Amino acid sequence: MSDTITLHTQDRVTTLTISRPRKRNAITQAMYGTMADALQAYGNSDDARAFVITGAEDYFSAGNDLQDFSTASHDGDLPPVARFLDAISQCPKPVIAAVNGPAIGVGLTMLLHCDLVYAAESASFTAPFVKLGLVPEAASSLLLSASVGMAVANDILLAGRSLNAQEAHDYGLISRVFPDADLTSEVAAIAVHVAQSAPEAVRLSKSLIRNRRDEVALQMQKEAEHFVAQLKSPEFAEVVAAMMQKRQPSFS
């Protein structure tokens, strides 16, 4: 697909790897477009019946590439990030995550739209939106509290708490934790099992389980409006300036 997003299909399982290790697998708008296309193709095809998302090397994803976002146009056509979030939230077939390392920002929030989430013992989960002068995305302001409870969700979204893999499992954010060396093989075996199951029964079961799609889409739209506004705000400008100058941002 590209140098930064790779796709491989075997045994009716498509694996998408976010492969930008020098940038800790941070995601650009171009990468979002490629990921959206891959998910849409998977949803419309019978070639694959399970879809795995993972990261290259030591990171799952460090989230949005802030430099890319700060210079991208936020007017006109639906931006690639919105296309990706629509594609993953509306996908009619199973989406599986293999979290091989830190999952930050959208690296965490995309997991809320995956049907099965497995993590390596070294994985961690962080949503530093307010620290960056931004707001939650991907309907995480709705779905995270539904997953881990309001108190823990607020600790993550407002206080910047990071969860380790065992905590994420105990709170219900992820399905299982595997030793780092076993994650890839364990998830591959689960994905093949899912792909070999009765496809219409799987599709119908997913539609019954994920029965809040209209509510999720509306929340995502509200978040996106605030997110775009914050990207243009003095707060986000201060965060970017502070990062460039290697200092702490000041919001006084």
Disulfide bonds with the S-S distance in Angstrom:
none
